[in-house]
Amino acid sequence: MFFEDFWNLVYRPQPTWRNIRQRRYGLRHSFFTQLSWMAAIPAVSLFIGTTQMGWSVGNGQYHTLTTESALPVAITMYVALILIVAALGAGIYWMERTYGANSGFRNCMVLATFVASPMLGAGIIGLWPVVWVDVSVMLMALSVSLYFLFTGMPEMMKVSEERAFLFSVSVITLGLCFLVALITISVIIYSNWLPLTMA
């Protein structure tokens, strides 16, 4: 069902968002049926990529991490991705009254999960951890996520196009704040408690 919805969101966004809202997906679907395994894609891919192939910044040299060093990073990343999507859903719920919506936490969480799915799915590129390739793929996935956000906001939140646009921009700002917080916390954690060890 998820993959069918995903492709329909690309080609027929409005009716598909309407169907998603009518199906009344619950929090269990958002967290366990969709988010729990989608968040594992980038975490597992980066674990395999960094331990088996290694990172290349463009000079031809590849640097691999030890399994003992990469495993805590992968686990931390998995947990962080789930928490960020949950926080994004909570942020949408927190802001919905400001923009005249009253859809409830369930719809906010479903919207956040579907919007994050292209970015999480694109995490499979971590199997080939070459910086310029990964950045290019993630930028394309980000474009799809933004497309999902802007097309899904009016249908899922039941607000006008104008309010949906402003609401979407606020969600993007919130997402950027979470990204900055994640980078800052990662730097603190990996420089003090979980140093990365090259193989």
N, C-alpha and C positions, 0 to 999 in steps of 0.2 A: 504493500500500500504506500509506503513512504517513497519508494523510487518512482512509482507512478505519479504521485503528487509532485515530486521534485521536477520531473520533466514537464508536467502540465503547467507548473508555475512559470517555467521559462517561456512556453509557447502560448498558454491561455491563462494568464495570471488571475484576472478578476473572477471568472467562474470557479477556478480551482480554489482560491482563497475562500470563496463563498461556501464551497463544499467542505473545506477543512473546518470552517466555523460551525457548519450544520452538523458535522460528525461529532462535535463536542469531545475532541480528544481530551483526556484527563492528564493530570500531573504524572500518573504512572506511565502513560505512553510517552510523555515528554522526557522523563528521566530514564526509565528502564528500557523502553522499547526503542528509543531513538538516540538520546543523548549519551547514554552509558557506553554504547559501542562506537558511536561516531567520534567521541572524544579519545577513544583508544587508537584510532587510525593514525593521527599525527604522533602520539606518544610512542607507539610500537614502531612506526616507520622511522622516526628519528633514532630510536634505540638501535635498530638494526643498521641503519645507515651510518651512524657515527661509530659503531663498534666494528662493522664489517668492511665498509668502504672508506669511510673517513671524510672529513671536510676538506674542500679545496676552495681557496679564496681567489684563484685565478692564475696562480703562478705554477700550476702543475703539481705541486706537492700536496699530498693527502695526509691528514693528521687524524688518527683514530683515537677513540677513548677506550679505556679499559672497561670491561663489563661491570666491575664493581663501582666505577665512577658514573657510568651511563645509566645504570638501573635506578638509582635514586632520582636522577634527573627526569627519567621517563615517568616514574610514579608521581613525582611532584607536578609534572606537566599535566598528566591525566586529571589529577584532582583539581588543579588550577583551572583547567578548561571547563570542567563541570561547574565549578564555583562561579566563574566569570559569566557563563551563560545563565545560570540561576540568578546572579546579581543583576544581569541585564533585564531578565524578565521581571524581577522585583522593581528595578528602576522604571520600567515601562508602566508597571502597576502604580507606582508612587506618583508618576507624572500624569496619569490618564485623566484625572479630574480637572487638571489645569487646562486640558485641551477639549473638555466637554465629552469625554468618553466614560463609559461605565461598564466595561466588558468583563471585569473580574480578573483575578490572578491567573486563573486557568488559561484564558485566551492570551494573556500577556506572556505567559510562559511558553505556550505553543508558538506564538509569533517569534519570540526570541530563539527558540530551538530551530525553527525552520530557517530563520535569517542566518544563524550561525552555521548551518549544515554545509553550505558550499566551502566555507573556510576550513571546517573540520575535515571534510572529504578530500580537499586538495592537500591536506597534510600528508597524503601518501607519497608525495614528491620527496619527502624526507628520506625515502629509501635511496635516493640519489642526491646526497647533500652537497650540491654545488651551488654556491651562493646566488649567482646571477640567474640560474634556472629556477631555484626555489622562490626567489623574489618575484620573478616574472609570473610564475604559476599562481602565487599567492595574491598578486595584484589582480589577476583575472578573476580569481575566486572572490576577492573583495568586491569587484564590480558586480558579480552575480548576487552577492549578499546585499549590497546596496539596492539593487534592482528589486530583490525580494522585499526589502524593508519598505521602499517607497510604494510598491504595488500592494503590499499586504496591509499597510497601516490603515487605509480607509475602510477596507472590508472587515478586518479583524477587530478594529476599535470602534467601527461605526461612527466615523467623524467625516466632515466634509473634506474635499481635496485640499483646500487651503490649510485647514487645521492639521490635516494628515502630513502635509509637507513640513510644517513647523515642528510637529511632534517628531517626525523622522529625523530632522536636523538635531533636535534635542537628544534623541537616542544615540545618534552618531557621536555627539559631544560626550555623552556619558560613556560610550564605548571607548573613546580615546582616553578618557580619564582612567578607565580600568586598565587600558594597555600601558599607560605610563606607570601606574601603580604596580602592575605585574613586572615590568622591566626593572623598576627600582627595587622591589622585593627580591627579584631573582639575583640581581647584582649583589645585594647584601647577603643572601643565603649562600650563594656559590663562592663568594670571596671569604666568608667567615666559617661556614659549617660544612659545606659540601664542595670542596675544591675539585675541579675537573682535572683528572689525571690522564695524561697521554699514554697510549700503549707503547 
